[in-house]
């Protein structure tokens, strides 16, 4: 099964902190996790990635993904690995805000238009 309680928190302007809990039914002893992520402009014109990172169990959470591009939406996928191979992904989308060049009210309007 997939990792549970996957959470992503934006740290600063271009870093995401990922945390999760182990799968409820891991089908064996977990020896690590694979994080895959892709990003694209909110207009869906330009893509960035995919990028893959393997996290061994000796690595501590939270995991920081740095140097993300402002104005992009990233799709993060996390899956566990054991002797039988990889489990299923759990995923979460994160929008990295544009650089602070617009006023707060204009940014809120853009967010409302995006969410409708």
C-alpha positions, -999 to 999 in steps of 0.1 A, spaced: 0 0 0 10 36 -3 25 59 25 -3 77 44 -7 112 58 14 128 31 18 164 39 36 193 20 45 226 36 59 256 17 90 269 34 101 303 21 98 311 -16 110 279 -33 113 250 -8 87 223 1 89 202 32 75 167 28 64 144 56 44 111 56 37 80 77 46 44 66 21 24 46 -5 6 68 1 -27 49 37 -26 36 40 -62 24 74 -66 40 101 -46 57 105 -11 42 140 -1 33 134 33 19 111 57 -1 112 71 -36 101 107 -42 92 116 -77 81 151 -86 73 171 -117 65 208 -121 48 229 -147 38 265 -151 3 273 -140 -4 280 -176 6 243 -184 30 255 -212 64 246 -198 73 215 -178 102 208 -153 112 173 -144 105 145 -136 130 144 -108 135 113 -87 151 111 -52 155 79 -32 154 83 6 168 55 27 154 48 61 186 63 77 175 97 62 153 116 86 120 133 78 111 159 70 125 159 35 133 193 20 129 198 -18 148 230 -27 152 253 -56 117 249 -69 105 275 -95 81 302 -84 48 302 -103 50 264 -109 27 237 -96 45 206 -85 31 170 -82 50 151 -55 47 113 -54 60 91 -25 62 53 -25 78 28 -2 103 2 -13 110 -33 2 124 -66 -9 94 -71 -32 99 -38 -50 80 -6 -49 45 0 -35 19 24 -48 23 61 -49 6 87 -27 6 121 -42 1 158 -34 0 189 -55 17 221 -43 16 255 -60 47 277 -55 36 313 -55 49 338 -80 75 363 -69 60 391 -48 55 416 -76 17 419 -74 -4 435 -46 -20 413 -20 -55 420 -34 -45 412 -70 -29 379 -58 -61 369 -39 -81 376 -71 -57 354 -91 -61 326 -65 -99 329 -66 -99 327 -104 -76 297 -103 -97 278 -77 -130 283 -96 
